[in-house]
Amino acid sequence: MTMPRTPVVGGNWKCNNDKAGVTALVASLNAMDCTGCEVIVAPVMLHIPETVANIKSDIAVAAQNCNFKGNGAYTGECSADQIVDIGCKWVILGHSERRQYFKEDNEILRTKLEYALSKGLKVMYCIGESLDERNANKTIEVLKSQIEPVKDLMKPESVVIAYEPIWAIGTGVTATPQQAQDTHKELRAYISEACGAATAEAIRIQYGGSANAKNAPELSACPDIDGFLVGGASLKPEFGDIIKAIAAAKK
């Protein structure tokens, strides 16, 4: 008998909020019911200390990125060592915005992932396809190309895969539950081939394409969706509704 996968919801605050906004958001989060779900929030690096100091203990804090090496002459970067030291348990790597705007490719992301894991951080590792790639029926081909270089690092106890269809991020367009489930199922089948059946069964795959309170219940009912990586909605009270929806669906 396989063990159920604990649902996991991450809130990516991206480059949002000022100090007062963080204080208010943390207060809102502290009032949310996180029962039955692992919850992680990822503030801007500057806001991590205040978040760590004030967030309740059943919500973990993540960095949105980390350097590819340790401390040293890397202007503008933060090392995994520093991220751990400041109180973070998690880091987001491979987000489509990092791939697109900062030209992070599979090679550098492999280096970052290996380094972050070596320092004890857990990782939400993002993959996803563009609209053109989906329309060309290349979705799984693209996802395989992003997982293949790191397949030996896909450890269910320390890595969560965040599938984020790029065409659905911040656009208000969401994959239908059937589209999302079909992609998650195919991805899990590939992981079974590449990493083994035990890894495929245990590893958690989040959906990361404009999840919100309205669509979360139906998406949560999909057997291969284990949680969400939430963008804009993580800054709003509806984040609590998303947590409740996945927790209820996976009881």
C-alpha positions in Angstrom: 0.0 0.0 0.0 1.4 3.4 -1.0 1.5 6.3 1.5 -0.6 9.3 0.6 1.2 12.4 -0.4 0.8 15.3 2.0 -0.6 18.3 0.1 1.7 21.3 -0.2 0.8 24.9 -1.0 3.4 27.5 -1.7 2.8 31.2 -1.8 5.1 33.1 -4.1 4.9 36.8 -3.2 7.2 37.7 -6.1 8.4 41.3 -6.1 5.5 42.7 -4.1 4.7 44.3 -0.7 6.3 46.9 1.5 7.1 46.5 5.2 3.6 47.4 6.3 2.1 45.1 3.7 4.2 42.2 4.9 3.1 42.9 8.5 -0.6 42.8 7.5 -0.1 39.7 5.3 1.7 37.7 8.0 -1.2 38.6 10.4 -3.7 37.3 7.9 -1.7 34.1 7.4 -1.4 33.5 11.1 -5.2 33.4 11.2 -5.5 30.8 8.5 -6.2 27.1 9.2 -3.4 25.1 7.7 -4.6 21.7 9.0 -3.8 18.8 6.7 -1.5 20.8 4.4 2.1 21.8 4.3 2.2 25.6 3.7 5.2 27.6 2.6 5.5 31.4 1.8 8.2 33.1 -0.2 8.7 36.8 0.5 11.1 39.1 -1.2 14.6 38.5 0.3 14.5 41.8 2.2 11.2 40.8 3.9 12.3 37.3 5.0 13.6 38.3 8.5 10.4 39.9 9.5 8.3 37.0 8.1 10.4 34.4 9.8 10.2 36.3 13.1 6.4 36.7 13.0 4.9 33.8 11.0 3.3 31.0 13.0 5.3 27.8 13.3 3.2 25.6 10.9 4.0 27.9 8.0 7.5 27.6 6.5 9.4 30.4 4.8 11.2 30.1 1.4 13.5 32.3 -0.6 12.5 32.9 -4.2 16.0 32.2 -5.6 19.5 31.5 -4.5 23.0 31.7 -5.8 24.7 28.8 -7.7 27.7 28.9 -5.2 28.4 29.9 -1.7 29.5 33.2 -0.2 32.0 35.3 -2.1 32.3 37.9 -4.9 28.8 37.5 -6.3 27.3 41.0 -6.3 23.5 41.0 -5.8 23.2 37.3 -4.9 22.4 35.4 -1.7 23.9 32.1 -0.9 22.1 29.0 0.3 24.2 29.2 3.4 22.8 32.7 4.1 19.3 31.6 3.3 19.5 28.8 5.8 21.1 31.1 8.4 18.3 33.6 8.2 15.7 30.9 9.0 14.4 29.6 5.6 13.7 26.0 5.1 12.8 26.2 1.4 13.8 27.9 -1.9 12.0 28.2 -5.2 14.2 27.4 -8.2 13.6 27.4 -11.9 10.6 29.7 -11.9 9.6 30.7 -15.5 10.3 34.4 -14.7 13.8 33.5 -13.7 14.2 31.4 -16.8 12.7 34.1 -19.0 14.0 37.4 -17.6 17.3 36.2 -16.1 18.2 33.6 -18.7 18.6 30.8 -16.2 18.9 27.6 -18.2 18.8 23.9 -17.3 22.6 23.8 -16.7 22.7 26.6 -14.1 19.5 25.3 -12.5 21.1 21.9 -12.0 24.0 23.6 -10.3 21.7 25.6 -8.1 19.5 22.7 -7.2 22.4 20.5 -6.2 24.0 23.3 -4.2 20.7 24.2 -2.4 20.0 20.6 -1.5 23.6 20.1 -0.2 22.9 22.9 2.3 19.8 21.3 3.7 17.2 23.4 1.8 14.1 21.9 0.4 13.2 23.0 -3.1 10.1 23.8 -5.1 11.5 23.2 -8.6 9.5 24.8 -11.4 9.0 23.5 -14.9 6.6 24.5 -17.6 5.8 25.1 -21.3 4.9 28.2 -23.3 1.7 28.6 -25.2 3.5 28.0 -28.5 4.9 24.8 -27.1 1.5 23.6 -25.9 -0.1 24.4 -29.2 2.6 22.4 -30.9 1.8 19.4 -28.7 5.3 19.7 -27.1 4.3 20.0 -23.5 5.6 16.7 -22.2 8.7 17.0 -24.5 9.5 20.3 -22.8 8.9 19.1 -19.3 11.1 16.0 -19.9 13.9 18.3 -21.1 13.7 20.3 -17.9 13.6 17.2 -15.6 16.1 15.1 -17.4 19.2 17.1 -16.3 18.2 16.9 -12.6 16.5 13.4 -12.5 19.0 12.1 -10.1 18.1 14.9 -7.7 14.4 14.3 -7.6 14.2 13.1 -4.0 10.6 13.2 -2.7 11.7 14.1 0.8 13.4 17.3 -0.3 12.1 18.3 -3.8 8.6 19.3 -4.9 8.0 19.8 -8.6 5.9 22.8 -9.5 4.3 22.5 -12.9 3.5 26.0 -14.1 2.1 26.3 -17.6 3.8 29.6 -18.5 0.7 30.7 -20.6 -1.4 30.6 -17.4 0.8 32.6 -15.1 -0.6 36.0 -14.2 -2.9 35.9 -17.2 -6.0 34.9 -15.5 -6.1 31.9 -17.9 -6.0 28.6 -16.1 -5.6 25.1 -17.5 -8.8 23.2 -17.2 -8.7 20.6 -14.4 -8.6 17.8 -17.1 -5.7 19.5 -18.9 -3.8 19.9 -15.6 -4.5 16.3 -14.5 -3.5 14.9 -17.9 -0.2 16.8 -17.8 0.5 15.8 -14.1 -0.3 12.2 -14.9 2.1 12.1 -17.9 4.8 13.9 -16.0 4.5 11.3 -13.1 4.7 8.5 -15.7 7.9 10.0 -17.1 9.3 10.3 -13.6 8.5 6.6 -13.1 10.6 5.8 -16.1 13.4 8.1 -15.4 13.6 7.9 -11.6 11.8 4.8 -10.6 8.2 3.9 -9.6 8.8 4.6 -5.9 10.0 8.2 -6.6 7.1 8.8 -9.0 4.6 7.7 -6.4 6.1 9.7 -3.6 7.1 13.0 -5.2 4.6 15.8 -4.9 3.7 17.8 -8.0 2.1 21.2 -7.5 0.0 23.1 -10.1 1.2 26.6 -10.6 -0.9 28.3 -13.2 -3.2 31.0 -11.7 -4.7 28.9 -9.0 -7.4 30.7 -7.0 -10.2 30.1 -4.5 -12.7 29.5 -7.4 -10.8 26.9 -9.3 -8.9 25.2 -6.4 -11.6 22.7 -5.3 -11.9 21.2 -8.8 -8.1 21.2 -9.4 -7.6 19.7 -5.9 -9.9 16.7 -6.8 -7.4 15.6 -9.5 -5.5 12.6 -8.2 -2.1 13.7 -9.5 -2.3 17.3 -8.3 -0.7 17.4 -4.9 -0.9 21.2 -4.2 -0.3 24.6 -5.7 2.4 27.2 -6.2 0.3 30.3 -5.9 1.2 33.8 -7.2 -1.2 36.7 -7.0 -3.8 34.9 -4.9 -1.1 34.3 -2.2 -1.3 38.0 -1.3 -5.0 37.8 -0.7 -7.3 36.2 1.9 -8.4 33.6 -0.6 -5.0 31.9 -0.1 -6.6 30.4 3.0 -9.5 29.0 0.8 -6.9 27.4 -1.5 -5.2 25.7 1.5 -8.6 24.4 2.7 -9.6 23.1 -0.7 -6.5 20.9 -1.2 -6.5 19.8 2.5 -10.2 18.7 2.2 -9.7 16.9 -1.2 -6.7 14.9 0.0 -8.0 13.7 3.4 
